[in-house]
Amino acid sequence: MPPLPVISEPERARLRWRARRGLLENDLIITRFLDKYEAQLSQADVSALSRLFEMDDNDLLDILLTRAELQGEYDTPLLRRLLAQMREP
């Protein structure tokens, strides 16, 4: 199976802009994740991250810090994988 295409530079810039959060802690975790993985992200990853970024800042922080887990429409294999990568030290 061929690898999924990665996102373009303009898409990366849009994703980083969309990832900006009201809580510094979220910004730090998400920026670290993007610094490490953005060159490998597929369109499906970007779509999943965009859904995750729709969450309230405090709810997202709880998820990122493992004080809560993904539930309902957010509990998908793709988001679980991306979240695991975000939680890496």
C-alpha positions in Angstrom: 0.0 0.0 0.0 1.5 3.4 -1.0 2.0 5.9 1.8 -0.6 8.6 2.3 0.4 12.0 0.9 1.6 14.5 3.4 0.2 18.0 3.7 1.6 21.1 1.9 3.3 24.1 3.4 0.1 26.3 3.2 -1.8 23.4 4.9 0.8 23.2 7.6 0.6 27.0 8.2 -3.2 26.7 8.5 -3.0 23.8 10.9 -0.5 25.7 13.1 -2.8 28.7 13.1 -5.8 26.5 13.9 -3.8 24.8 16.7 -3.3 28.1 18.6 -5.1 27.8 21.9 -6.2 30.0 24.8 -4.2 28.0 27.3 -0.4 28.0 27.2 -0.2 24.4 28.3 -2.2 23.3 25.2 -0.1 25.4 22.9 3.1 23.9 24.3 1.9 20.3 23.9 0.5 20.8 20.5 3.4 22.8 19.2 5.8 20.1 20.4 3.7 17.5 18.6 3.6 19.6 15.3 7.4 20.3 15.5 8.0 16.5 15.6 5.2 15.1 13.3 3.8 17.7 11.0 5.9 16.7 8.0 4.4 13.2 8.3 0.7 14.2 8.7 -1.8 13.0 6.1 -5.0 14.8 5.1 -6.9 12.3 7.4 -4.6 13.3 10.3 -5.3 17.0 9.6 -9.1 16.4 9.5 -8.9 14.5 12.8 -6.8 17.2 14.5 -9.2 19.9 13.2 -12.0 18.1 15.0 -9.9 17.8 18.2 -9.1 21.5 18.1 -12.8 22.2 18.2 -12.9 21.1 21.8 -13.0 23.6 24.6 -9.5 24.5 25.9 -10.0 23.0 29.4 -11.5 19.8 28.0 -8.6 19.5 25.6 -6.1 20.0 28.3 -7.7 17.3 30.4 -7.4 14.9 27.5 -3.8 15.9 26.8 -2.8 15.4 30.4 -4.7 12.1 30.7 -7.1 13.5 33.3 -9.8 12.4 30.8 -10.1 10.2 27.8 -11.6 10.7 24.4 -15.4 10.0 24.3 -18.2 9.9 21.8 -17.5 11.3 18.4 -13.9 12.0 19.4 -13.1 8.4 20.4 -11.7 7.1 17.1 -8.6 5.1 16.3 -7.0 7.9 14.4 -7.5 10.5 17.2 -6.3 7.9 19.8 -3.1 7.5 17.8 -2.5 11.2 17.4 -3.3 11.8 21.0 -0.8 9.1 22.1 1.8 11.0 20.0 0.9 14.3 21.6 1.3 12.7 25.1 4.8 11.4 24.3 7.5 13.1 26.4 
